[in-house]
């Protein structure tokens, strides 16, 4: 018995697969790790460069913002110096002249953060009284100074334009009475240069919080250029000043700056005083820088802060795209390496499987040859035996050693037939397989018939093997087939003889039936004729009882005639062939029932015929079938006042005739189709007893079946089938 062989699939740990194939997965992992590290290093360097660029950009914005703030303050100085120039040309401009000058500057449009441009008069108490008298005399009205009180020096606001309600409310305010303002005013007076005050609360704001600053420019008497502090104090006429709000100043300066940095302005001239601060950002700023701005005698520290890291990172879309593309490329490279590794592994696995399959296939082939009951041999291109199995040695009657290297054709009687051998080789080469039967000559001199099957088979490299031939000894089989053929010929002759005998017997039976019916009809006609003459001529002499006997004789003769006629019909039904044609059973049934109604016009019967009932069969036979079934239904519903007859087709294709007549007992269903079997008396329901037997024979001749169901006084149902194509009969 051969050992059971199982094909074990190679997996990743199969020792038949080289380690290099499994190392492809390791290489793919190294490729992924290396590519991800390179992408991360590149991204980190790029991110550092982006951060440096963002920081440099932030520093540039800080410098730009500081310069813009200083430039804006210089613009305010230029505006105020125009007022100083006006006082240089006119000893004391009138209120109208000052208003016209300020209106020409259009401060509300150009510098909305400036509250206005004003002039504060510098005077002693005596000079102030003279000024008030002068203003009254010139028609400018009463000029009152507040806050009230006697002071050594006054710096009351004389002009303040644009002339708004808030600005007019500041007229007469002695700014020199406020220490913060006084400090800046005195510094401007003594230095001859513009000076900025510290944080103040504007008088016009009525105590509302809001950081504001005042820029003071000294005004000396026309034509004076004092060179010392004492001379300046002696020549001091007043100050042109401009109050400004710090938030408006910052907003107007940085209004058109893109990515405006956060800003805090702290006055650090004497201590720290917050002048302005942007709202704090959502997170900690990424960068911060502080610069110092010298502003007209004041020292400001400008604290700048950038956006949070999150906002800066959000703008680095290109860097994120680079990172995503790098990771995607790494994964793609890993996928390619993985596919190559898997392809290599599959190739190695397939090679291992093919090697193992080839080895097992060769083993199976050798086993099949060795243990096959059919003789097999491998032939070279010259037809010599290269290898063979024991079965072939047994068929040829020699040992394996004796057969190796011999010409295969030499072991057959027709082995020298060169054209035949060439034809076998050509067929085997062209069609692949060639089969034939040849005569084998054994060493003992006996002849055997062998079935040969030639098929091409490739050999190993360097081995000359071209064909495989299978040899099967079919001598016994051919003999058995010859015996079977001889027996079949004998059997066919016997069947033909029996058929002739049966045909002759049927003809003799038909002749006998016709002869009997003919011979019986003559006596019956004589009995009927003489009985009728006897009744006509001697009826009165016979008496009532004699006439009754005579009537019974005549009825029996008529009954006998009907039976003979039925036998003839049965005999004729068995003769002739069936001529199948398409039939409309619905129309045929309607015609039959119309004939029955015409025969008994006084009866009322409910009839239901399904439309479209089609079948294939012999027209006359099928009509006879329906006449018998519908006639029985008509006859056996005679005593029903609500008589009903139904003809239709069921779901399984069977036709049926159903009535609600007298019915029959279920146990007698098999007897209904036997000739002359009656379940009712002749007096109750007349008939010959062969109608249903005729129905069964017609149905069977068409290859169908017929069944009956019923119950006493509950009606009957007859089901029959007609094939779609009735068989032809000869």
NUDREN-771586 format. One line per 5 residues: number of its first residue (from 1); their letters; for each residue z, y, x of C-alpha. Coordinates in Angstrom, 1 decimal, always signed. Each point is the difference from the previous one (the first is absolute). Layout:
<atoms>
NUM) A) Z/Y/X  ...;
</atoms>
This chain:
<atoms>
1) XXXXX) +0.0/+0.0/+0.0  -0.9/+3.4/+1.3  +2.8/+2.5/+0.7  +0.3/+2.9/-2.5  -1.3/+3.2/+1.5;
6) XXXXX) +1.2/+3.5/-1.1  -1.7/+3.3/+0.9  +2.7/+2.3/+1.3  -1.0/+3.7/-0.1  +0.5/+2.0/+3.1;
11) XXXXX) +2.4/+2.9/-0.1  +1.2/+2.7/+2.3  +2.3/-2.4/+1.9  -2.5/-2.8/+0.2  +0.0/-1.1/+3.7;
16) XXXXX) -3.8/-0.6/-0.3  -0.5/+3.8/-0.3  +0.2/+1.8/+3.4  +2.7/+2.5/+0.6  -2.6/+2.7/+0.5;
21) XXXXX) -0.9/-0.1/-3.7  +3.6/+0.5/-1.0  +0.3/+2.8/+2.6  -2.5/+2.1/-2.0  +2.8/+0.8/-2.5;
26) XXXXX) +2.2/+1.2/+2.9  -2.8/+2.1/+1.3  -0.6/+1.5/-3.4  +3.7/+1.0/-0.3  -0.1/+1.5/+3.5;
31) XXXXX) -3.1/+2.0/-0.9  +1.8/+1.3/-3.1  +3.2/+0.9/+1.9  -1.9/+1.7/+2.8  -2.3/+2.0/-2.4;
36) XXXXX) +3.0/+1.2/-2.0  +1.9/+1.1/+3.2  -3.1/+1.9/+1.1  -0.4/+1.6/-3.4  +3.7/+1.0/+0.0;
41) XXXXX) -0.1/+1.4/+3.5  -3.1/+2.0/-0.8  +1.5/+1.2/-3.3  +3.2/+1.0/+1.8  -1.8/+2.0/+2.6;
46) XXXXX) -2.2/+1.6/-2.6  +3.0/+0.8/-2.1  +1.7/+1.6/+3.0  -3.1/+2.1/+0.6  -0.1/+1.0/-3.7;
51) XXXXX) +3.7/+1.0/+0.2  -0.6/+2.0/+3.1  -2.9/+1.7/-1.6  +2.0/+0.7/-3.2  +2.8/+1.4/+2.2;
56) XXXXX) -2.4/+2.2/+2.0  -1.5/+1.2/-3.3  +3.4/+0.8/-1.3  +0.8/+2.0/+3.2  -3.2/+1.9/-0.4;
61) XXXXX) +0.8/+0.8/-3.6  +3.5/+1.2/+1.1  -1.6/+2.4/+2.5  -2.6/+1.1/-2.5  +2.7/+0.6/-2.7;
66) XXXXX) +2.2/+2.0/+2.4  -3.0/+2.1/+1.1  -0.9/+0.6/-3.7  +3.5/+1.1/-0.8  +0.1/+2.4/+2.9;
71) XXXXX) -3.5/+1.3/-0.9  +1.1/+0.6/-3.6  +3.0/+2.0/+1.1  -2.3/+2.0/+2.3  -2.1/+0.7/-3.1;
76) XXXXX) +3.0/+1.4/-1.8  +0.7/+2.2/+3.0  -3.5/+1.4/-0.2  +0.4/+0.7/-3.7  +3.3/+1.9/+0.7;
81) XXXXX) -1.5/+1.9/+3.0  -2.5/+1.5/-2.4  +2.9/+1.6/-1.8  +1.4/+1.3/+3.3  -3.4/+1.5/+0.8;
86) XXXXX) +0.1/+1.8/-3.4  +3.3/+1.7/+1.0  -1.5/+0.9/+3.4  -2.8/+1.9/-1.7  +2.2/+1.7/-2.7;
91) XXXXX) +3.5/+1.2/+0.7  +1.2/-1.5/-3.3  -2.6/-1.6/-2.3  +0.4/+0.7/-3.6  +0.8/-2.8/-2.4;
96) XXXXX) -3.6/+0.1/-1.3  -1.4/-0.3/+3.5  +2.2/-3.0/+0.8  -0.9/-1.7/-3.3  -3.7/+0.5/+0.7;
101) XXXXX) +0.3/-1.5/+3.4  +1.9/-3.1/-1.2  -2.4/-0.5/-2.9  -2.9/+0.0/+2.4  +1.6/-2.9/+1.9;
106) XXXXX) -0.2/-2.2/-3.1  +3.2/-1.9/+1.0  +0.2/-2.1/-3.2  -3.3/-1.7/+0.8  +0.0/-0.1/+3.7;
111) XXXXX) +3.7/-0.5/+0.7  +1.7/-1.2/-3.1  +3.1/-1.0/+2.0  +0.7/+3.7/+0.9  +2.1/+1.7/-2.6;
116) XXXXX) -1.4/+3.3/+0.9  -0.1/+2.7/+2.7  +2.6/+2.7/+0.0  +1.5/+2.9/+1.9  +3.8/+0.5/+0.6;
121) XXXXX) +1.1/+3.5/+1.1  +2.4/+0.3/+2.9  +2.4/+2.9/-0.5  +3.5/+1.3/+0.3  +1.9/+1.2/-3.1;
126) XXXXX) -1.2/+3.6/+0.6  -3.6/-1.1/+0.5  +0.2/-2.2/-3.1  +1.2/+2.9/-2.2  -2.9/+2.1/+1.4;
131) XXXXX) -2.4/-2.7/-0.8  +1.2/-0.3/-3.5  -0.3/+3.7/-0.5  -3.5/+0.0/+1.4  -1.1/-2.8/-2.3;
136) XXXXX) +1.4/+1.9/-3.0  -1.7/+3.1/+1.0  -3.4/-1.8/+0.5  +0.3/-1.5/-3.5  +0.4/-3.6/+1.2;
141) XXXXX) +3.2/-0.3/-2.1  +3.6/-0.9/+0.7  +0.5/-2.2/+3.0  +3.3/-1.8/+0.0  +1.4/-2.3/+2.7;
146) XXXXX) +1.9/-3.2/-0.7  +2.4/-1.5/+0.6  +2.1/+3.1/-0.3  +2.3/+1.1/+2.7  +0.1/+2.3/+3.0;
151) XXXXX) -1.5/-1.6/+3.2  -0.9/+1.4/+3.3  -3.6/-1.1/-0.2  -2.3/-1.0/-2.9  -3.1/-2.1/-0.2;
156) XXXXX) -0.9/+0.4/-3.6  -3.3/-1.3/-1.4  -2.2/+2.9/-0.8  -3.3/-1.7/-0.8  -0.7/-3.6/-1.1;
161) XXXXX) -3.4/-1.1/-1.2  -1.8/-1.6/-1.9  +1.8/+1.8/-2.8  +1.5/-2.9/-1.9  +3.1/+0.0/-2.0;
166) XXXXX) +1.8/-2.0/+2.6  -1.2/+2.2/+2.9  +0.9/+3.2/-1.9  +3.5/-1.4/-0.4  +0.5/+0.0/+3.8;
171) XXXXX) -0.7/+3.8/+0.4  +3.1/+1.7/+1.3  +1.6/-3.1/+1.4  +1.7/+0.7/+3.3  -1.0/-3.0/+2.1;
176) XXXXX) +2.0/+1.5/+2.9  +3.1/-0.9/-2.0  -0.8/-3.8/+0.4  +1.2/-1.3/+3.4  -2.9/-2.5/+0.3;
181) XXXXX) -2.6/+2.6/-0.9  +1.8/+2.6/+2.1  -0.2/-2.2/+3.1  -3.7/-0.4/-0.2  -0.5/+3.7/-0.9;
186) XXXXX) +2.1/+1.2/+3.0  -1.8/-2.4/+2.3  -3.4/+1.3/-1.1  +1.2/+3.6/+0.4  +1.4/-0.4/+3.5;
191) XXXXX) -2.8/-2.2/+1.3  -2.9/+1.7/-1.6  -1.4/-3.4/-1.0  -0.3/-2.0/-3.2  +3.1/-2.1/-0.7;
196) XXXXX) +0.7/-2.7/-2.6  +3.2/-0.3/-1.9  +1.9/-3.2/-0.5  +0.1/-1.8/-3.3  +0.7/+2.5/-2.9;
201) XXXXX) +0.1/+0.0/-3.7  -2.5/+2.5/-1.5  +1.5/+2.7/-2.2  -2.8/-0.6/-2.5  +1.1/-3.7/-0.5;
206) XXXXX) +3.3/+1.1/-1.7  +2.0/-2.6/+1.9  -2.5/-2.9/-0.5  +0.0/-2.3/+3.0  -3.1/+0.2/+2.1;
211) XXXXX) -0.3/+0.4/+3.8  -1.8/+3.3/+0.9  -0.6/+2.0/+3.2  -0.8/+3.6/+0.7  -2.3/+1.3/+2.7;
216) XXXXX) +1.0/+3.5/+1.2  -2.3/+2.3/+2.0  +1.6/+3.3/+1.2  -1.6/+3.4/-0.9  +0.6/+2.9/+2.3;
221) XXXXX) -0.9/+3.7/-0.5  -3.7/+0.6/+0.3  -1.1/+0.3/+3.6  +3.2/-1.3/+1.5  +0.1/-2.8/+2.4;
226) XXXXX) +3.7/-0.3/+0.8  +0.8/-1.8/+3.3  +3.7/-0.5/-0.4  +2.3/-1.3/-2.6  +1.6/+3.4/-0.5;
231) XXXXX) -3.4/+1.6/-0.4  -1.1/-2.6/-2.4  +3.1/+0.5/-2.1  -0.6/+3.7/+0.1  -3.6/-0.4/-1.0;
236) XXXXX) +0.5/-2.8/-2.6  -1.5/+0.8/-3.4  +0.3/-3.4/-1.7  -1.5/-3.5/-0.2  -3.1/-1.4/-1.6;
241) XXXXX) +1.1/-3.4/-1.2  -1.4/-3.0/-1.8  +2.1/-2.6/-1.7  -1.4/-3.5/-0.2  +1.2/-3.3/-1.5;
246) XXXXX) +0.2/-2.8/+2.5  -1.4/-2.8/-2.4  -3.0/+2.1/-0.9  -0.5/+0.9/+3.7  -0.1/-3.7/+0.9;
251) XXXXX) -2.2/-1.1/-2.9  -2.5/+2.8/+0.6  -0.1/-0.9/+3.7  -0.4/-3.7/-0.4  -2.0/+0.0/-3.3;
256) XXXXX) -3.2/-1.3/+1.6  +1.5/-2.3/+2.6  -1.0/-3.7/-0.5  +2.8/-2.5/+0.3  +2.6/+2.8/+0.2;
261) XXXXX) +3.1/-1.1/+2.0  +3.5/+0.3/-1.3  +1.6/+3.3/+1.0  +3.5/+1.5/+0.4  +0.5/+3.5/+1.2;
266) XXXXX) +3.4/+0.8/+1.5  +1.0/+3.4/+1.3  +1.9/-0.7/+3.2  +0.4/+3.6/+1.2  +3.7/+0.0/-0.6;
271) XXXXX) +1.1/-3.5/-1.2  -2.2/-2.0/-2.3  -1.2/+1.3/-3.4  -2.5/-2.0/-2.1  -2.9/+2.1/-1.1;
276) XXXXX) -2.3/-2.7/-1.4  -0.2/-3.8/-0.5  -2.7/-2.2/-1.5  +1.2/-2.8/-2.4  +1.1/-3.1/+2.0;
281) XXXXX) -2.6/-2.8/+0.2  +0.4/-3.4/-1.7  +0.8/-1.6/+3.3  +1.0/+0.8/+3.5  -2.7/+2.0/+1.7;
286) XXXXX) -2.1/-1.8/+2.7  +0.0/+3.0/+2.3  +2.1/+3.2/+0.4  -0.3/+3.0/+2.2  +1.7/+3.4/+0.3;
291) XXXXX) -1.4/+3.3/+1.4  +1.4/+3.5/+0.4  -1.7/+3.1/-1.4  +1.1/+3.5/+1.2  -0.6/+2.1/-3.1;
296) XXXXX) +0.8/+3.8/+0.4  +3.3/-0.3/+1.5  +0.9/-3.2/-1.8  +0.0/-3.5/+1.5  -1.2/-2.7/-2.4;
301) XXXXX) +0.1/-3.8/+0.5  -2.9/-1.7/-1.7  +0.9/-3.7/-0.8  -3.1/-2.0/-0.8  -0.1/-3.6/-1.5;
306) XXXXX) -2.9/-2.3/-0.6  -0.7/-2.4/-2.8  +1.9/-3.3/-0.2  -1.4/-3.0/+1.8  -1.2/-1.4/-3.2;
311) XXXXX) -2.3/+2.9/-0.7  -1.3/+0.0/+3.6  -0.6/-3.8/-0.2  -1.8/+0.5/-3.4  -2.6/+2.2/+1.7;
316) XXXXX) -0.7/-2.6/+2.7  -2.4/-1.9/-2.3  -2.4/-0.7/+2.8  +2.8/-1.6/+2.0  +1.0/-2.2/-2.9;
321) XXXXX) -3.7/-0.9/-0.5  -0.2/-0.9/+3.7  +3.1/-2.2/-0.3  -1.3/-1.7/-3.2  -3.4/-0.6/+1.6;
326) XXXXX) +1.6/-1.3/+3.2  +2.2/-2.4/-2.0  -3.0/-1.1/-2.1  -2.1/-0.5/+3.1  +2.9/-2.0/+1.5;
331) XXXXX) +0.2/-2.2/-3.1  -3.8/-0.4/+0.0  +0.0/-1.0/+3.6  +2.9/-2.4/-0.7  -2.0/-1.4/-2.9;
336) XXXXX) -3.0/-0.5/+2.2  +2.0/-1.7/+2.6  +1.8/-2.1/-2.6  -3.3/-1.0/-1.6  -1.4/-1.0/+3.5;
341) XXXXX) +3.2/-2.0/+0.7  -0.2/-1.8/-3.4  -3.7/-0.6/+0.6  +0.7/-1.5/+3.4  +2.8/-2.1/-1.5;
346) XXXXX) -2.2/-1.2/-2.8  -2.8/-0.8/+2.4  +2.4/-2.0/+2.2  +1.5/-1.6/-3.0  -3.5/-0.8/-1.4;
351) XXXXX) -1.0/-1.4/+3.4  +3.1/-2.2/+0.1  -0.6/-1.2/-3.5  -3.6/-0.7/+0.7  +0.9/-1.9/+3.1;
356) XXXXX) +2.6/-2.0/-1.9  -2.4/-0.4/-2.9  -2.7/-1.2/+2.3  +2.4/-2.5/+1.6  +1.2/-1.3/-3.3;
361) XXXXX) -3.6/+0.0/-1.4  -1.1/-2.1/+2.9  +3.0/-2.2/-0.5  -0.8/-0.4/-3.7  -3.7/-0.7/+0.8;
366) XXXXX) +1.0/-2.7/+2.5  +2.5/-1.5/-2.5  -2.6/+0.1/-2.8  -2.5/-1.8/+2.2  +2.6/-2.5/+1.3;
371) XXXXX) +1.4/-1.0/-3.3  -3.0/+0.5/-2.3  -1.2/-3.1/-1.9  -3.6/+1.4/+0.4  -1.7/-0.5/+3.3;
376) XXXXX) -0.5/+3.2/+2.0  -1.7/+0.8/+3.3  -0.8/+3.1/+2.1  -3.5/+0.1/+1.3  -1.6/+2.1/+2.8;
381) XXXXX) -3.4/+1.6/-0.2  -1.7/-3.2/+1.0  +1.7/-2.0/-2.8  +2.4/-2.0/+2.3  +3.6/-0.7/-1.2;
386) XXXXX) +2.5/+2.3/+1.8  +3.0/-1.1/-2.0  +0.7/-2.2/-3.0  +2.9/-1.3/-2.1  +1.2/-3.6/-0.6;
391) XXXXX) -1.6/-0.2/-3.4  -3.5/+0.5/+1.4  +0.7/-2.7/+2.7  +1.0/-2.3/-2.8  -3.1/+0.8/-2.1;
396) XXXXX) -2.3/-0.5/+3.0  +1.9/-3.2/+1.0  +0.6/+1.1/+3.6  +2.8/+1.5/+2.1  +0.3/+3.7/+0.8;
401) XXXXX) -0.8/-0.5/+3.7  -3.2/-1.8/-0.9  -1.2/+2.8/-2.3  +0.8/+3.1/+2.1  -3.2/+1.4/+1.6;
406) XXXXX) -2.3/-2.2/-2.0  -2.8/+1.4/-2.2  +1.2/+0.3/-3.5  -3.4/-0.8/-1.5  -0.2/-3.2/+1.9;
411) XXXXX) +2.5/-1.7/-2.2  -2.3/+0.2/-3.1  -3.1/-2.0/-0.8  -2.0/+3.3/-0.3  +1.5/+1.5/+3.1;
416) XXXXX) -3.3/+0.3/+1.8  -1.5/+2.2/-2.8  -0.4/+3.2/+2.0  -1.5/+2.1/-2.9  +3.0/-0.9/-2.2;
421) XXXXX) +2.5/+0.9/+2.7  -1.8/+3.4/+0.6  +0.1/+0.7/-3.7  +3.7/-0.8/-0.1  +0.7/+2.4/+2.9;
426) XXXXX) -2.2/+2.8/-1.5  +1.8/-0.3/-3.4  +3.4/-0.1/+1.6  -0.8/+3.1/+2.1  -1.6/+1.9/-2.9;
431) XXXXX) +2.0/-1.0/-3.1  +3.2/-1.0/+1.8  +0.4/-3.4/-1.6  -2.4/-3.0/-0.3  +0.8/-3.2/-1.9;
436) XXXXX) -1.9/-3.2/+0.0  +0.3/-3.8/-0.3  -1.1/-2.3/+2.8  +0.2/-3.7/+0.8  +2.6/-1.0/+2.6;
441) XXXXX) -0.5/-3.0/+2.4  +3.2/-1.6/+1.0  +0.5/-2.2/+3.1  +0.4/-3.1/-2.2  -3.5/+0.6/-1.3;
446) XXXXX) +1.1/+1.2/-3.5  -1.6/+3.0/-1.7  +2.2/+2.6/-1.7  -0.9/+3.1/-1.9  +1.7/+3.2/+1.4;
451) XXXXX) +0.2/+3.5/-1.5  -0.4/+2.6/+2.8  +1.0/+3.6/-0.2  -1.1/+2.3/+2.9  +1.6/+3.4/+0.4;
456) XXXXX) +0.0/+2.5/+3.0  +3.2/+0.4/+1.9  +0.6/+2.3/+3.0  +1.6/-1.5/+3.1  +2.2/+1.5/+2.6;
461) XXXXX) -1.4/+2.2/+2.7  -2.0/-2.1/+2.5  +0.1/-3.0/-2.4  -3.3/-1.4/-1.5  +0.9/-0.7/-3.6;
466) XXXXX) -2.4/+1.0/-2.7  +0.5/-2.2/-3.1  +2.6/-2.0/-1.9  -1.2/-3.1/-1.8  +2.0/-1.8/-2.6;
471) XXXXX) -0.9/-3.7/-0.7  +1.1/-1.7/-3.1  -0.8/-3.7/-0.8  -1.4/+0.1/-3.5  -1.4/-3.5/-0.1;
476) XXXXX) +2.5/-1.2/-2.6  -0.3/+3.1/-2.0  -3.8/-0.2/-0.1  +0.2/-3.6/-1.1  +2.4/+0.9/-2.8;
481) XXXXX) -2.3/+2.8/-1.1  -2.9/-2.4/-0.1  +2.1/-2.3/-2.1  +1.0/+2.8/-2.3  -3.7/+1.1/-0.4;
486) XXXXX) -1.0/-3.6/-0.8  +2.9/-0.2/-2.6  -1.1/+3.3/-1.5  -3.5/-1.2/-0.4  +1.3/-3.1/-1.7;
491) XXXXX) +2.3/+2.0/-2.2  -2.8/+2.4/-1.0  -2.1/-3.0/-1.1  +3.0/-1.4/-2.0  +0.6/+3.4/-1.7;
496) XXXXX) -3.6/+0.3/-0.9  +0.0/-3.5/-1.5  +3.2/+0.8/-1.9  -1.5/+3.2/-1.2  -3.1/-1.8/-1.3;
501) XXXXX) +2.2/-2.5/-1.8  +2.1/+2.7/-1.6  -3.1/+1.9/-1.1  -1.4/-3.2/-1.5  +3.3/-0.7/-1.7;
506) XXXXX) +0.1/+3.6/-1.5  -3.5/-0.4/-1.2  +0.8/-3.3/-1.6  +3.1/+1.5/-1.6  -2.0/+2.9/-1.4;
511) XXXXX) -2.6/-2.4/-1.3  +2.7/-2.1/-1.5  +1.6/+3.0/-1.6  -3.3/+1.2/-1.5  -0.8/-3.6/-1.1;
516) XXXXX) +3.4/-0.4/-1.6  -0.2/+3.3/-1.8  -3.5/-0.7/-1.2  +0.8/-3.5/-1.1  +3.2/+1.1/-1.7;
521) XXXXX) -1.7/+2.9/-1.9  -2.4/-2.4/-1.8  +2.7/-2.1/-1.7  +2.0/+3.2/-0.7  -3.0/+1.6/-1.7;
526) XXXXX) -0.5/-3.3/-2.0  +3.7/+0.0/-1.0  -0.1/+3.6/-1.0  -3.3/-0.3/-1.9  +1.0/-3.2/-2.0;
531) XXXXX) +3.4/+1.5/-0.7  -1.5/+3.1/-1.5  -2.5/-2.1/-2.1  +2.8/-2.2/-1.1  +2.0/+3.0/-1.1;
536) XXXXX) -2.9/+1.6/-1.8  -1.2/-3.2/-1.9  +3.1/-2.0/-0.5  +2.8/+2.6/+0.2  +1.0/-0.4/-3.6;
541) XXXXX) +0.3/-3.7/+0.3  +2.2/+0.1/+3.0  +2.7/+2.0/-1.5  +2.2/+2.6/+1.6  +1.5/-2.3/+2.5;
546) XXXXX) -3.4/-1.4/+1.1  -1.4/+3.5/+0.3  +3.0/+0.9/+2.2  -0.6/-2.9/+2.3  -3.7/+0.9/+0.1;
551) XXXXX) +0.9/+3.7/+1.0  +2.2/-1.4/+2.8  -2.9/-2.1/+1.3  -2.3/+3.0/+0.0  +2.6/+2.2/+1.8;
556) XXXXX) +0.6/-2.7/+2.6  -3.7/-0.2/+0.6  -0.3/+3.8/+0.4  +3.0/+0.0/+2.3  -1.6/-2.8/+2.1;
561) XXXXX) -3.2/+2.1/+0.2  +2.0/+3.0/+1.2  +1.6/-2.1/+2.7  -3.4/-1.4/+1.2  -1.3/+3.6/+0.1;
566) XXXXX) +3.0/+1.0/+2.1  -0.6/-2.9/+2.4  -3.6/+1.1/+0.4  +1.1/+3.6/+0.7  +2.5/-1.3/+2.6;
571) XXXXX) -2.8/-2.1/+1.6  -2.4/+2.9/+0.0  +2.7/+2.2/+1.6  +0.1/-2.2/+3.1  -3.8/+0.2/+0.5;
576) XXXXX) -1.9/+2.8/+1.6  +1.0/+2.6/+2.5  +1.9/+3.3/-0.3  -2.0/+3.2/+0.1  +2.5/+2.8/+0.8;
581) XXXXX) -0.8/+3.5/-1.1  +2.2/+3.1/-0.6  +1.6/-0.1/-3.4  +1.5/+2.6/-2.3  +2.8/-2.1/-1.5;
586) XXXXX) +1.2/+2.9/-2.2  -3.3/+0.3/-1.7  -0.3/-3.8/-0.3  +3.4/-0.3/-1.6  -0.8/+2.8/-2.5;
591) XXXXX) -3.1/-1.8/-1.1  +1.8/-3.3/-0.5  +2.8/+1.6/-2.1  -2.7/+1.9/-2.0  -1.5/-3.4/-0.9;
596) XXXXX) +3.4/-1.4/-1.0  +0.6/+3.0/-2.2  -3.3/-0.5/-1.6  +0.9/-3.6/-0.8  +3.2/+1.0/-1.6;
601) XXXXX) -0.4/+3.6/-1.3  +3.2/-0.2/-2.1  +2.3/-0.4/+3.0  +1.8/+2.9/+1.7  +0.6/-0.5/+3.7;
606) XXXXX) +1.1/+2.6/+2.5  -2.2/-0.5/+3.1  +0.6/+1.7/+3.4  -2.7/-0.5/+2.7  +0.6/+1.7/+3.4;
611) XXXXX) -3.1/+2.0/+1.1  -1.9/-0.6/+3.2  +0.8/-3.7/+0.5  -2.5/-1.3/+2.5  -0.6/-3.4/+1.5;
616) XXXXX) -2.7/-2.2/+1.6  -1.0/-3.3/-1.6  -2.4/-2.0/-2.0  -0.7/+2.1/-3.2  -0.3/-3.0/-2.5;
621) XXXXX) +3.0/-1.8/+1.4  +2.3/+3.0/+0.1  -1.0/+0.9/-3.5  +0.9/-3.6/-1.1  +3.3/+0.5/+1.8;
626) XXXXX) +0.8/+3.2/-1.9  -1.3/-1.4/-3.3  +2.5/-2.9/+0.3  +3.0/+2.2/+1.0  -0.7/+2.8/-2.5;
631) XXXXX) -0.9/-2.4/-2.7  +3.3/-1.9/+0.5  +1.9/+3.3/-0.2  -1.9/+1.0/-3.2  +0.7/-3.4/-1.5;
636) XXXXX) +3.7/-0.3/+0.9  +0.8/+3.5/-1.3  -1.3/-0.8/-3.4  +3.4/-0.1/-1.6  +1.3/+3.2/+1.6;
641) XXXXX) -0.2/+3.2/-2.2  +0.2/+2.1/+3.2  -2.4/-2.1/+2.1  -0.6/+1.4/+3.4  -2.4/-1.1/+2.8;
646) XXXXX) -0.1/+1.5/+3.5  -2.4/-0.5/+2.8  +0.6/+1.7/+3.4  +0.7/-0.4/+3.7  +3.2/-0.2/+1.8;
651) XXXXX) +1.0/+1.7/+3.4  -0.7/-3.2/+2.0  -3.6/-0.1/-1.3  +0.4/-2.8/-2.6  -1.5/+0.4/-3.5;
656) XXXXX) +2.0/-0.8/-3.0  -0.4/-0.6/-3.8  +3.2/+0.5/-1.9  +0.8/-0.5/-3.7  +3.0/+0.0/-2.3;
661) XXXXX) -1.1/-3.1/-1.9  +1.6/-3.5/-0.6  +0.5/-0.6/+3.8  +1.1/-3.3/+1.4  +2.9/-1.7/+1.6;
666) XXXXX) +0.3/+0.7/+3.8  +0.3/-3.7/+0.9  -3.4/-0.7/-1.4  -1.8/+2.7/+2.2  -1.6/-2.7/+2.3;
671) XXXXX) -1.4/-2.0/-2.9  -2.0/+2.9/-1.4  -2.8/-0.3/+2.4  -0.6/-3.7/-0.5  -2.9/-1.1/-2.2;
676) XXXXX) +0.9/-0.8/-3.7  +3.7/+1.0/+0.6  +1.2/+1.8/-3.1  +3.4/+1.5/-0.8  -0.8/+0.8/-3.6;
681) XXXXX) -1.4/-2.1/-2.9  -3.6/+0.2/-1.1  +1.1/+1.2/-3.4  +2.1/+2.8/+1.5  -2.5/+1.2/+2.6;
686) XXXXX) -3.5/-1.6/+0.2  -1.6/-0.7/+3.3  -1.5/-2.6/+2.4  +2.7/+0.1/+2.7  -2.4/+0.7/+2.9;
691) XXXXX) -0.1/+3.8/+0.0  +2.8/+0.5/+2.6  -1.4/-3.0/+2.0  -3.3/+1.9/+0.1  +1.8/+3.2/+1.1;
696) XXXXX) +1.7/-1.8/+2.9  -3.3/-1.6/+1.1  -1.9/+3.3/-0.1  +2.8/+1.8/+2.0  +0.2/-2.7/+2.6;
701) XXXXX) -3.8/-0.1/+0.4  +0.3/+3.7/+0.9  +2.7/-0.7/+2.5  +2.8/+1.5/-2.1  +3.2/-1.2/-1.7;
706) XXXXX) +1.3/+0.1/-3.6  +3.6/-0.1/-1.3  +1.6/+0.2/-3.4  +3.3/+1.4/-1.2  +1.4/+0.0/-3.5;
711) XXXXX) +2.8/-0.7/-2.4  +0.1/-1.3/-3.6  -0.8/+2.8/-2.5  +0.1/+2.5/+2.9  -3.6/+0.0/+1.0;
716) XXXXX) -1.8/-1.2/+3.1  -1.5/+1.5/+3.2  -2.8/-1.6/+2.0  -0.6/+1.3/+3.6  -3.1/-0.8/+2.0;
721) XXXXX) -1.6/+1.2/+3.2  -3.7/+0.5/+0.8  -0.8/+0.6/+3.7  -1.9/+3.1/+1.0  -2.9/-2.3/+1.0;
726) XXXXX) -0.2/-3.4/-1.8  -1.2/-2.9/+2.2  -3.5/-1.3/-0.5  -0.4/-3.5/-1.2  -3.0/-2.2/+0.1;
</atoms>
